[in-house]
């Protein structure tokens, strides 16, 4: 493990942008595989629950028969490698290069232009705020738009998907990423900050892929109805 870390440090020192691009692409691809796995087994569990609700009067033997038939239909997990490649390309083409220059540039702005003391409370808080206001929403917007267009959807369909997925993902991530970024900007050297983010992006890419797969799930409809109520109250 130590040898791998030293090899990574050497690659980062010699080819920083290329190293960030490759590592980001690999991590986002792994995240999508995890997302497909979670979605598959979650769907199986949901079907089992629906069988119990639909056949409440069945005997245990009959219920087991229904359950085995329904589960066997989708028991085997088949990874969509085309989607894995598509998600990996997002890591290669956006997260790696943009993330590298974002964290380097953000650090320079804090030090050179705002003249904030590194690792101070204002320094960390300013970074977290700018990251959440600029990079976070941009990352979500590009991800959902890219996944939509790459699957062959029209601009109108992509727009509707972004409207459906962006707010739920932004709200849910907004309660987690600021806390992670406080530790990142406070304790992690700038050159390793994207690696830190990418390690958590293994979960984040899984989460975003899962959100994108959920289509018009009821919990998304709740966000949509809540925003509609807010707009009506403001309009009234």
TAFENFEN-V87935 format. One line per field, one symbol per residue. ss: DSSP state (a for helix, b for strand, c for the rest). phi: phi as a letter, one per 40 degrees, with the letter a starting at -180 (. if undefined). A space follows every 50 residues. Layout:
# TAFENFEN-V87935
ss->???
phi->???
This chain:
# TAFENFEN-V87935
ss->caaaaaaaaaaaaacaaaaaaaaaaaaaaaaaaaaaaaaaaaaaaaaaaa aaaacccccaaaaaaaaaaaaaacccccccaaaaaaaaaaaaaaaaaaaa aaaaaaaaaaaaacccccccaaaaaaaaaaaaaaaaaaaaaaaaaaaaaa ccccaaaaaaaaaaaaaaaaaaaaccaaaaaaaaaaaccaaaaaaaaaaa aaaaaaaaaaaaaccccaaaaaaaaaaaaaaaaaac
phi->.cccccccdcccccbccccccccccccccccccccccccccccccccccc ccccbccccccccccdccccccdbcccbcccccccccccccccbdccccc ccccccccccccccfccdgccccccccccccccbcdccdccccccccccc cgcccccccccccccccdcccccccbcdcccdccccbcddcbcccdcccc cdccccccccccccfccdcccccccccccccccccc
